[in-house]
């Protein structure tokens, strides 16, 4: 039986993340999985990685989508907007792909998920309604996703000093359902 460090290295290779500095939250989640299930196979870990990402994206969409609807008065749900896409392509590798519009979410990390969901919603609102969202109240510029202190934020590129953070994208990030997902959890579809 492998030790945690060996298992973690093998699993990170399976999801193409070896050598990356992953957020502490993802590393803790991996440790909890190992504590609960031990040396699980790569295929099961990849399924859990993608299922966690998918669940977090759906939860983030609910919060960020509500914000978008309140700020623009435009609906971001319905048949026109397939908000989350989850697919698996064996030629692309063992990890499923979670997308929000054309933006891929590849790590089950709250900040990356919130940023990708925000970019996907932003893309939808611009392409479907021709509305810029969100906008900096001080400069009138459209905002861009950025990251500060391990949080996804809306940034304005206007003003002195090359821009500023306007606000957190999701001030109360959603928790992924079930801190310790059970084996064999599906894609959520």
MDAnalysis code that builds the backbone (N, CA, C; Angstrom):
import MDAnalysis as mda
import numpy as np

u = mda.Universe.empty(567, n_residues=189, atom_resindex=np.repeat(np.arange(189), 3), trajectory=True)
u.add_TopologyAttr("name", ["N", "CA", "C"] * 189)
u.add_TopologyAttr("resid", np.arange(1, 190))
u.add_TopologyAttr("resname", ["UNK", "UNK", "UNK", "UNK", "UNK", "UNK", "UNK", "UNK", "UNK", "UNK", "UNK", "UNK", "UNK", "UNK", "UNK", "UNK", "UNK", "UNK", "UNK", "UNK", "UNK", "UNK", "UNK", "UNK", "UNK", "UNK", "UNK", "UNK", "UNK", "UNK", "UNK", "UNK", "UNK", "UNK", "UNK", "UNK", "UNK", "UNK", "UNK", "UNK", "UNK", "UNK", "UNK", "UNK", "UNK", "UNK", "UNK", "UNK", "UNK", "UNK", "UNK", "UNK", "UNK", "UNK", "UNK", "UNK", "UNK", "UNK", "UNK", "UNK", "UNK", "UNK", "UNK", "UNK", "UNK", "UNK", "UNK", "UNK", "UNK", "UNK", "UNK", "UNK", "UNK", "UNK", "UNK", "UNK", "UNK", "UNK", "UNK", "UNK", "UNK", "UNK", "UNK", "UNK", "UNK", "UNK", "UNK", "UNK", "UNK", "UNK", "UNK", "UNK", "UNK", "UNK", "UNK", "UNK", "UNK", "UNK", "UNK", "UNK", "UNK", "UNK", "UNK", "UNK", "UNK", "UNK", "UNK", "UNK", "UNK", "UNK", "UNK", "UNK", "UNK", "UNK", "UNK", "UNK", "UNK", "UNK", "UNK", "UNK", "UNK", "UNK", "UNK", "UNK", "UNK", "UNK", "UNK", "UNK", "UNK", "UNK", "UNK", "UNK", "UNK", "UNK", "UNK", "UNK", "UNK", "UNK", "UNK", "UNK", "UNK", "UNK", "UNK", "UNK", "UNK", "UNK", "UNK", "UNK", "UNK", "UNK", "UNK", "UNK", "UNK", "UNK", "UNK", "UNK", "UNK", "UNK", "UNK", "UNK", "UNK", "UNK", "UNK", "UNK", "UNK", "UNK", "UNK", "UNK", "UNK", "UNK", "UNK", "UNK", "UNK", "UNK", "UNK", "UNK", "UNK", "UNK", "UNK", "UNK", "UNK", "UNK", "UNK", "UNK", "UNK", "UNK", "UNK", "UNK", "UNK"])
u.atoms.positions = np.array([
    [0.845, -1.185, 0.000],
    [0.000, 0.000, 0.000],
    [0.890, 1.248, 0.000],
    [0.535, 2.202, -0.811],
    [1.321, 3.432, -0.949],
    [1.084, 4.350, 0.248],
    [2.065, 5.211, 0.526],
    [1.834, 6.221, 1.557],
    [1.139, 7.420, 0.907],
    [0.686, 8.354, 1.741],
    [-0.082, 9.487, 1.237],
    [0.689, 10.290, 0.194],
    [1.946, 10.576, 0.460],
    [2.745, 11.396, -0.450],
    [2.849, 10.750, -1.834],
    [3.114, 9.449, -1.861],
    [3.192, 8.736, -3.150],
    [1.842, 8.755, -3.863],
    [0.785, 8.486, -3.094],
    [-0.558, 8.482, -3.670],
    [-0.912, 9.861, -4.222],
    [-0.625, 10.906, -3.442],
    [-0.936, 12.267, -3.883],
    [-0.195, 12.600, -5.176],
    [1.088, 12.265, -5.251],
    [1.852, 12.521, -6.478],
    [1.239, 11.794, -7.661],
    [0.860, 10.535, -7.459],
    [0.265, 9.737, -8.550],
    [-1.074, 10.341, -8.988],
    [-1.895, 10.775, -8.030],
    [-3.195, 11.351, -8.371],
    [-3.032, 12.693, -9.084],
    [-2.074, 13.504, -8.657],
    [-1.856, 14.791, -9.317],
    [-1.340, 14.607, -10.741],
    [-0.568, 13.575, -10.983],
    [-0.169, 13.258, -12.367],
    [-1.390, 12.869, -13.177],
    [-2.301, 12.120, -12.565],
    [-3.507, 11.669, -13.271],
    [-4.384, 12.843, -13.701],
    [-4.408, 13.909, -12.920],
    [-5.218, 15.081, -13.267],
    [-4.368, 16.200, -13.869],
    [-3.160, 15.879, -14.260],
    [-2.249, 16.802, -14.940],
    [-1.911, 18.009, -14.098],
    [-1.728, 17.832, -12.801],
    [-1.437, 18.939, -11.905],
    [-0.131, 18.749, -11.142],
    [0.667, 17.782, -11.544],
    [1.915, 17.541, -10.821],
    [2.837, 18.750, -10.948],
    [3.439, 19.141, -9.837],
    [4.382, 20.252, -9.847],
    [3.740, 21.612, -9.705],
    [2.407, 21.685, -9.747],
    [1.723, 22.971, -9.584],
    [1.539, 23.268, -8.105],
    [1.495, 24.521, -7.778],
    [1.161, 24.920, -6.418],
    [-0.352, 24.981, -6.307],
    [-0.922, 23.923, -5.799],
    [-2.370, 23.884, -5.649],
    [-2.771, 24.603, -4.369],
    [-3.965, 25.179, -4.354],
    [-4.445, 25.832, -3.148],
    [-4.533, 24.840, -1.985],
    [-4.337, 25.345, -0.797],
    [-4.385, 24.517, 0.413],
    [-5.700, 23.747, 0.503],
    [-6.788, 24.386, 0.102],
    [-8.107, 23.758, 0.168],
    [-8.149, 22.456, -0.634],
    [-7.517, 22.417, -1.798],
    [-7.511, 21.207, -2.624],
    [-6.636, 20.142, -1.980],
    [-5.500, 20.539, -1.441],
    [-4.608, 19.580, -0.787],
    [-5.256, 18.981, 0.463],
    [-5.982, 19.794, 1.224],
    [-6.695, 19.288, 2.394],
    [-7.765, 18.290, 1.964],
    [-8.494, 18.620, 0.919],
    [-9.528, 17.719, 0.396],
    [-8.910, 16.383, -0.004],
    [-7.763, 16.428, -0.677],
    [-7.089, 15.183, -1.069],
    [-6.690, 14.383, 0.164],
    [-6.200, 15.047, 1.184],
    [-5.807, 14.377, 2.420],
    [-7.022, 13.709, 3.077],
    [-8.145, 14.402, 3.086],
    [-9.369, 13.841, 3.650],
    [-9.836, 12.619, 2.864],
    [-9.728, 12.689, 1.536],
    [-10.082, 11.522, 0.718],
    [-9.210, 10.327, 1.064],
    [-7.920, 10.574, 1.167],
    [-6.989, 9.493, 1.475],
    [-7.277, 8.912, 2.858],
    [-7.552, 9.776, 3.817],
    [-7.878, 9.295, 5.165],
    [-9.119, 8.421, 5.160],
    [-10.097, 8.796, 4.340],
    [-11.363, 8.056, 4.320],
    [-11.309, 6.795, 3.463],
    [-10.666, 6.878, 2.294],
    [-10.726, 5.766, 1.336],
    [-9.397, 5.060, 1.101],
    [-8.310, 5.647, 1.555],
    [-7.003, 5.033, 1.336],
    [-6.537, 5.169, -0.104],
    [-5.791, 4.195, -0.553],
    [-5.145, 4.209, -1.861],
    [-6.142, 3.874, -2.979],
    [-7.048, 4.804, -3.263],
    [-8.053, 4.567, -4.300],
    [-7.404, 4.632, -5.691],
    [-7.974, 3.960, -6.664],
    [-7.439, 3.995, -8.031],
    [-7.580, 5.387, -8.669],
    [-6.719, 5.636, -9.653],
    [-6.731, 6.921, -10.361],
    [-8.096, 7.227, -10.976],
    [-8.725, 6.227, -11.557],
    [-10.007, 6.475, -12.229],
    [-11.054, 6.986, -11.243],
    [-11.081, 6.433, -10.027],
    [-12.035, 6.904, -9.024],
    [-11.681, 8.310, -8.552],
    [-10.390, 8.566, -8.367],
    [-9.979, 9.906, -7.941],
    [-10.339, 10.937, -9.006],
    [-10.085, 10.636, -10.265],
    [-10.410, 11.569, -11.353],
    [-11.901, 11.861, -11.387],
    [-12.719, 10.837, -11.150],
    [-14.169, 11.041, -11.112],
    [-14.552, 11.973, -9.966],
    [-13.954, 11.775, -8.793],
    [-14.248, 12.636, -7.641],
    [-13.763, 14.066, -7.874],
    [-12.587, 14.206, -8.483],
    [-12.023, 15.532, -8.809],
    [-13.009, 16.303, -9.693],
    [-13.496, 15.635, -10.735],
    [-14.402, 16.288, -11.677],
    [-15.771, 16.521, -11.049],
    [-16.264, 15.558, -10.276],
    [-17.565, 15.723, -9.625],
    [-17.525, 16.894, -8.648],
    [-16.434, 17.033, -7.913],
    [-16.295, 18.158, -6.971],
    [-16.286, 19.478, -7.738],
    [-15.528, 19.530, -8.823],
    [-15.460, 20.735, -9.643],
    [-16.836, 21.089, -10.186],
    [-17.542, 20.086, -10.693],
    [-18.873, 20.286, -11.263],
    [-19.847, 20.805, -10.204],
    [-19.848, 20.198, -9.012],
    [-20.745, 20.632, -7.931],
    [-20.430, 22.059, -7.499],
    [-19.152, 22.375, -7.394],
    [-18.765, 23.732, -6.999],
    [-19.183, 24.737, -8.060],
    [-19.057, 24.370, -9.328],
    [-19.443, 25.280, -10.412],
    [-20.945, 25.539, -10.391],
    [-21.725, 24.499, -10.159],
    [-23.176, 24.685, -10.085],
    [-23.556, 25.576, -8.915],
    [-22.931, 25.362, -7.758],
    [-23.230, 26.184, -6.588],
    [-22.802, 27.635, -6.810],
    [-21.626, 27.832, -7.407],
    [-21.145, 29.187, -7.685],
    [-22.060, 29.883, -8.689],
    [-22.556, 29.135, -9.667],
    [-23.454, 29.723, -10.650],
    [-24.702, 30.294, -9.991],
    [-25.254, 29.580, -9.018],
    [-26.463, 30.061, -8.345],
    [-26.224, 31.429, -7.709],
    [-25.118, 31.580, -7.007],
    [-24.825, 32.831, -6.294],
    [-24.446, 33.945, -7.271],
    [-23.529, 33.658, -8.172],
    [-23.047, 34.681, -9.104],
    [-24.128, 35.021, -10.133],
    [-24.904, 34.023, -10.535],
    [-26.006, 34.263, -11.467],
    [-27.048, 35.202, -10.883],
    [-27.372, 34.989, -9.603],
    [-28.314, 35.905, -8.930],
    [-27.784, 37.328, -8.926],
    [-26.497, 37.470, -8.652],
    [-25.876, 38.795, -8.653],
    [-25.978, 39.426, -10.039],
    [-25.688, 38.655, -11.064],
    [-25.755, 39.165, -12.440],
    [-27.176, 39.599, -12.788],
    [-28.158, 38.790, -12.415],
    [-29.547, 39.133, -12.716],
    [-29.979, 40.395, -11.974],
    [-29.570, 40.524, -10.709],
    [-29.919, 41.715, -9.929],
    [-29.280, 42.969, -10.508],
    [-28.038, 42.859, -10.957],
    [-27.315, 44.032, -11.445],
    [-27.698, 44.421, -12.870],
    [-28.090, 43.456, -13.698],
    [-28.397, 43.757, -15.099],
    [-29.882, 43.756, -15.414],
    [-30.670, 43.087, -14.583],
    [-32.089, 42.923, -14.897],
    [-32.318, 41.900, -15.996],
    [-31.295, 41.163, -16.366],
    [-31.375, 40.169, -17.439],
    [-31.316, 38.764, -16.856],
    [-32.106, 37.851, -17.427],
    [-32.075, 36.464, -16.971],
    [-30.839, 35.755, -17.499],
    [-30.253, 34.937, -16.642],
    [-29.087, 34.157, -17.076],
    [-29.375, 32.658, -17.001],
    [-30.644, 32.316, -16.946],
    [-31.031, 30.915, -16.969],
    [-32.028, 30.709, -18.092],
    [-32.269, 29.474, -18.407],
    [-33.235, 29.178, -19.451],
    [-32.588, 28.408, -20.575],
    [-33.377, 28.148, -21.587],
    [-32.917, 27.321, -22.697],
    [-31.771, 27.942, -23.474],
    [-31.689, 29.279, -23.510],
    [-30.626, 29.926, -24.278],
    [-29.253, 29.711, -23.648],
    [-29.228, 29.406, -22.373],
    [-27.973, 29.367, -21.646],
    [-27.772, 28.015, -20.979],
    [-27.020, 27.161, -21.634],
    [-26.628, 25.895, -21.027],
    [-25.454, 26.233, -20.122],
    [-25.719, 26.472, -18.835],
    [-24.733, 27.112, -17.990],
    [-23.559, 26.257, -17.591],
    [-23.736, 24.984, -17.400],
    [-22.613, 24.140, -17.021],
    [-22.589, 22.938, -17.950],
    [-21.428, 22.638, -18.477],
    [-21.254, 21.498, -19.360],
    [-20.203, 20.584, -18.734],
    [-20.518, 19.320, -18.643],
    [-19.609, 18.348, -18.051],
    [-19.447, 17.223, -19.044],
    [-18.246, 17.010, -19.530],
    [-18.034, 15.951, -20.501],
    [-16.737, 15.212, -20.213],
    [-16.657, 14.023, -20.760],
    [-15.471, 13.200, -20.593],
    [-15.088, 12.705, -21.979],
    [-13.855, 12.936, -22.361],
    [-13.353, 12.496, -23.652],
    [-12.120, 11.634, -23.411],
    [-12.232, 10.326, -23.602],
    [-11.098, 9.436, -23.326],
    [-9.815, 9.826, -24.058],
    [-9.926, 10.486, -25.196],
    [-8.733, 10.910, -25.929],
    [-8.040, 12.089, -25.238],
    [-8.797, 12.840, -24.435],
    [-8.238, 13.998, -23.738],
    [-7.648, 13.629, -22.383],
    [-7.893, 12.414, -21.917],
    [-7.350, 11.981, -20.636],
    [-8.432, 11.529, -19.688],
    [-8.031, 11.173, -18.475],
    [-8.978, 10.570, -17.537],
    [-9.867, 11.555, -16.793],
    [-9.578, 12.834, -16.884],
    [-10.324, 13.820, -16.111],
    [-11.423, 14.419, -16.982],
    [-12.611, 14.531, -16.414],
    [-13.694, 15.173, -17.136],
    [-13.449, 16.667, -17.241],
    [-14.146, 17.314, -18.158],
    [-14.000, 18.746, -18.376],
    [-15.294, 19.428, -17.955],
    [-15.163, 20.427, -17.103],
    [-16.305, 21.234, -16.687],
    [-16.125, 22.594, -17.349],
    [-17.151, 23.039, -18.067],
    [-17.089, 24.337, -18.740],
    [-18.317, 25.154, -18.383],
    [-18.106, 26.449, -18.322],
    [-19.213, 27.389, -18.228],
    [-19.050, 28.279, -19.447],
    [-19.968, 28.133, -20.389],
    [-19.813, 28.703, -21.728],
    [-18.482, 28.199, -22.295],
    [-17.557, 29.058, -22.707],
    [-16.301, 28.564, -23.287],
    [-15.162, 28.519, -22.273],
    [-15.440, 28.847, -21.006],
    [-14.395, 28.893, -19.985],
    [-14.309, 27.546, -19.283],
    [-13.121, 26.951, -19.270],
    [-12.933, 25.661, -18.628],
    [-12.565, 25.833, -17.158],
    [-13.181, 25.030, -16.312],
    [-12.868, 24.988, -14.885],
    [-12.093, 23.693, -14.681],
    [-10.848, 23.805, -14.261],
    [-10.029, 22.598, -14.231],
    [-9.535, 22.183, -12.858],
    [-9.810, 22.943, -11.832],
    [-9.353, 22.600, -10.486],
    [-10.506, 22.790, -9.515],
    [-10.726, 21.835, -8.627],
    [-11.806, 21.996, -7.658],
    [-11.408, 22.939, -6.529],
    [-11.147, 24.173, -6.898],
    [-10.721, 25.218, -5.972],
    [-11.746, 26.343, -6.054],
    [-12.244, 26.794, -4.912],
    [-13.302, 27.799, -4.873],
    [-12.987, 29.038, -5.702],
    [-11.785, 29.575, -5.568],
    [-11.451, 30.813, -6.285],
    [-11.450, 30.599, -7.797],
    [-10.814, 29.514, -8.264],
    [-10.783, 29.271, -9.711],
    [-12.180, 29.000, -10.250],
    [-12.975, 28.248, -9.502],
    [-14.340, 27.960, -9.934],
    [-15.144, 29.260, -10.018],
    [-15.077, 30.096, -8.979],
    [-15.817, 31.361, -8.995],
    [-15.372, 32.240, -10.163],
    [-14.070, 32.316, -10.417],
    [-13.564, 33.116, -11.527],
    [-14.050, 32.609, -12.875],
    [-14.013, 31.292, -13.060],
    [-14.452, 30.715, -14.331],
    [-15.952, 30.899, -14.531],
    [-16.727, 30.704, -13.484],
    [-18.179, 30.899, -13.579],
    [-18.486, 32.359, -13.898],
    [-17.806, 33.274, -13.239],
    [-18.025, 34.706, -13.499],
    [-17.691, 35.051, -14.952],
    [-16.568, 34.522, -15.458],
    [-16.215, 34.781, -16.861],
    [-17.252, 34.187, -17.812],
    [-17.747, 32.989, -17.506],
    [-18.775, 32.373, -18.348],
    [-20.061, 33.174, -18.364],
    [-20.490, 33.628, -17.191],
    [-21.694, 34.462, -17.119],
    [-21.484, 35.785, -17.843],
    [-20.322, 36.360, -17.674],
    [-19.993, 37.611, -18.341],
    [-20.055, 37.424, -19.870],
    [-19.496, 36.315, -20.338],
    [-19.515, 36.011, -21.774],
    [-20.952, 35.857, -22.272],
    [-21.783, 35.142, -21.513],
    [-23.172, 34.948, -21.915],
    [-23.913, 36.278, -21.991],
    [-23.789, 37.098, -20.955],
    [-24.515, 38.376, -20.914],
    [-24.095, 39.278, -22.072],
    [-22.813, 39.288, -22.370],
    [-22.338, 40.116, -23.484],
    [-22.840, 39.567, -24.820],
    [-22.732, 38.264, -25.031],
    [-23.114, 37.714, -26.335],
    [-24.630, 37.662, -26.523],
    [-25.381, 37.403, -25.474],
    [-26.829, 37.243, -25.606],
    [-27.583, 38.575, -25.516],
    [-27.144, 39.457, -24.627],
    [-27.857, 40.710, -24.400],
    [-27.108, 41.943, -24.896],
    [-25.845, 41.776, -25.262],
    [-24.999, 42.906, -25.656],
    [-24.910, 43.938, -24.529],
    [-24.738, 43.425, -23.311],
    [-24.646, 44.262, -22.119],
    [-23.312, 43.963, -21.446],
    [-22.608, 45.017, -21.075],
    [-21.354, 44.840, -20.333],
    [-21.710, 44.664, -18.862],
    [-21.208, 43.600, -18.282],
    [-21.434, 43.317, -16.860],
    [-20.212, 42.639, -16.306],
    [-19.832, 43.002, -15.115],
    [-20.189, 44.167, -14.318],
    [-19.379, 45.380, -14.767],
    [-19.742, 46.541, -14.244],
    [-19.092, 47.797, -14.619],
    [-18.601, 48.492, -13.358],
    [-17.414, 49.089, -13.443],
    [-16.867, 49.850, -12.320],
    [-17.671, 51.144, -12.175],
    [-18.240, 51.362, -10.995],
    [-19.027, 52.564, -10.741],
    [-18.197, 53.834, -10.788],
    [-16.916, 53.719, -10.509],
    [-16.045, 54.898, -10.472],
    [-15.539, 55.276, -11.863],
    [-15.206, 54.281, -12.693],
    [-14.578, 54.568, -13.991],
    [-15.454, 54.243, -15.200],
    [-16.533, 53.495, -15.000],
    [-17.401, 53.149, -16.120],
    [-16.834, 52.070, -17.026],
    [-15.761, 51.422, -16.619],
    [-15.146, 50.359, -17.418],
    [-15.753, 49.011, -17.043],
    [-15.787, 48.107, -18.027],
    [-16.170, 46.735, -17.725],
    [-15.100, 46.104, -16.842],
    [-15.519, 45.261, -15.928],
    [-14.583, 44.622, -15.003],
    [-14.071, 43.307, -15.557],
    [-12.939, 42.879, -15.023],
    [-12.306, 41.624, -15.428],
    [-12.076, 40.766, -14.198],
    [-12.073, 39.456, -14.402],
    [-11.787, 38.539, -13.303],
    [-10.307, 38.613, -12.968],
    [-10.030, 38.642, -11.683],
    [-8.663, 38.594, -11.194],
    [-8.642, 37.794, -9.911],
    [-7.482, 37.673, -9.326],
    [-7.342, 36.906, -8.081],
    [-6.507, 37.709, -7.103],
    [-6.983, 37.777, -5.871],
    [-6.274, 38.478, -4.806],
    [-6.488, 37.711, -3.509],
    [-5.393, 37.411, -2.824],
    [-5.464, 36.691, -1.547],
    [-6.289, 35.418, -1.654],
    [-6.038, 34.645, -2.690],
    [-6.703, 33.359, -2.933],
    [-8.217, 33.478, -3.089],
    [-8.676, 34.627, -3.561],
    [-10.094, 34.843, -3.837],
    [-10.246, 35.390, -5.249],
    [-11.350, 35.034, -5.884],
    [-11.674, 35.602, -7.192],
    [-12.280, 36.980, -6.957],
    [-11.845, 37.959, -7.738],
    [-12.305, 39.338, -7.578],
    [-12.623, 39.950, -8.935],
    [-13.443, 40.993, -8.894],
    [-13.670, 41.824, -10.075],
    [-12.666, 42.965, -10.011],
    [-11.916, 43.153, -11.104],
    [-10.910, 44.215, -11.166],
    [-11.254, 45.197, -12.276],
    [-10.949, 46.453, -12.003],
    [-11.099, 47.516, -12.995],
    [-9.701, 47.912, -13.444],
    [-9.522, 48.088, -14.730],
    [-8.214, 48.492, -15.242],
    [-8.093, 50.002, -15.366],
    [-9.106, 50.734, -14.915],
    [-9.070, 52.189, -14.986],
    [-8.367, 52.804, -13.789],
    [-8.122, 54.091, -13.893],
    [-7.518, 54.834, -12.787],
    [-6.009, 54.756, -12.783],
    [-5.442, 55.373, -11.778],
    [-3.985, 55.405, -11.634],
    [-3.470, 54.054, -11.131],
    [-2.233, 53.766, -11.435],
    [-1.596, 52.563, -10.906],
    [-1.993, 51.282, -11.589],
    [-2.606, 51.340, -12.734],
    [-2.921, 50.127, -13.482],
    [-4.156, 49.386, -13.031],
    [-5.016, 50.018, -12.268],
    [-6.276, 49.392, -11.913],
    [-6.429, 49.138, -10.430],
    [-7.584, 48.562, -10.097],
    [-7.892, 48.304, -8.686],
    [-8.931, 47.196, -8.575],
    [-8.961, 46.574, -7.412],
    [-9.973, 45.571, -7.119],
    [-11.249, 46.307, -6.731],
    [-12.349, 45.921, -7.348],
    [-13.633, 46.545, -7.050],
    [-14.347, 45.789, -5.932],
    [-14.405, 44.463, -6.058],
    [-15.075, 43.656, -5.032],
    [-14.797, 42.180, -5.277],
    [-15.110, 41.391, -4.273],
    [-15.025, 39.938, -4.421],
    [-16.119, 39.487, -5.381],
    [-15.832, 38.490, -6.176],
    [-16.847, 37.958, -7.088],
    [-17.931, 37.270, -6.285],
    [-17.545, 36.535, -5.311],
    [-18.488, 35.813, -4.474],
    [-18.044, 35.966, -3.031],
    [-18.553, 36.958, -2.326],
    [-18.084, 37.206, -0.973],
    [-18.335, 36.054, -0.004],
    [-19.275, 35.197, -0.288],
    [-19.531, 34.026, 0.555],
    [-19.453, 32.790, -0.318],
    [-18.220, 32.297, -0.615],
    [-18.073, 31.187, -1.546],
    [-18.852, 29.955, -1.099],
    [-19.485, 29.284, -2.058],
    [-20.270, 28.101, -1.727],
    [-19.372, 26.926, -1.358],
    [-19.850, 26.095, -0.490],
    [-19.166, 24.845, -0.162],
    [-19.624, 23.807, -1.166],
    [-18.697, 22.974, -1.584],
    [-19.083, 21.857, -2.433],
    [-19.909, 20.903, -1.585],
    [-20.985, 20.359, -2.133],
    [-21.787, 19.424, -1.352],
    [-20.926, 18.272, -0.859],
    [-21.083, 17.920, 0.391],
    [-20.362, 16.783, 0.965],
    [-18.872, 17.004, 1.012],
    [-18.329, 17.264, 2.165],
    [-16.892, 17.476, 2.271],
    [-16.104, 16.230, 1.922],
    [-16.657, 15.057, 2.170],
    [-15.992, 13.804, 1.827],
    [-16.889, 13.047, 0.879],
    [-16.759, 13.302, -0.451],
    [-17.648, 12.663, -1.396],
    [-17.476, 11.154, -1.359],
    [-18.584, 10.484, -1.570],
    [-18.516, 9.019, -1.578],
    [-18.006, 8.519, -2.915],
    [-17.452, 7.352, -2.881],
    [-16.938, 6.747, -4.103],
    [-18.058, 6.549, -5.084],
    [-17.689, 6.671, -6.359],
    [-18.649, 6.392, -7.417],
    [-19.674, 7.480, -7.618],
    [-19.443, 8.669, -7.057],
    [-20.410, 9.739, -7.287],
    [-20.408, 10.073, -8.762],
    [-21.563, 10.405, -9.276],
    [-21.707, 10.645, -10.705],
    [-21.350, 12.045, -11.091],
    [-21.635, 12.365, -12.320],
    [-21.283, 13.670, -12.868],
    [-22.260, 14.747, -12.448],
    [-23.363, 14.368, -11.849],
    [-24.340, 15.377, -11.458],
    [-25.358, 15.634, -12.542],
    [-25.268, 14.948, -13.641],
    [-26.219, 15.137, -14.725],
    [-27.413, 14.268, -14.532],
])
